[in-house]
Amino acid sequence: MHNHAAHNYVCPFCLLTQGISNEHVESVYTDIVCQSDLVTAVVSSHQWPRNPGNILIIPTQHFENIYDFPPRLAADIQEAAQIIAIAMKEVYGCDGVSTRQHNEPAGSQDVWHYHLHVTPRFDGDRFYETLTTERAWMPPEERAWHARRLSGAIGKGCVSSQLMYREFQFSKHALFSTHLKCTQWQIGL
Ligand SMILES: [Zn+2]
């Protein structure tokens, strides 16, 4: 409903959640922080220098926007956002966390697959004043570093102890299982 994706649109987030690399897609597999069969959390390809570590929570299945998005998945999206937010407090020592979700060009949506931004915030960072002026591409190696730090914080228990969450398994081969799991990347950063 109210869709803007072209008929031949190659959805970068669908490729990403399936672990498919594509030279025309900026998001890569190592951007993934954690994933279940319903939800995937990734480091966004573009970031804000005052607030590095912006994460996107996306449904693993393709839905374009809030008009299409099934409300039954909202709890899974929110749970992932909560896990990421608590991990951000641990990893970045941020003073706060903001979430944003955009729909249609007039609503500042730029990828036609529903996604919720989770952003670490700091006292006096003036984030909303820099949304359009300081948005910048982050190299994949740096994104992988953020993914590793956040997944590491989740895995070591800073989140699971608070949510009484299930035990995490550390293998990228464990993706698409029933429960949310972390990835662990062997990247020398
Ligand atoms: Zn998609």
Boltz pocket constraint, residues with backbone or C-beta under 6 A from the ligand:
constraints:
  - pocket:
      binder: B
      contacts: [[A, 11], [A, 12], [A, 13], [A, 14], [A, 15], [A, 61], [A, 62], [A, 63], [A, 112], [A, 113]]
      max_distance: 6.0
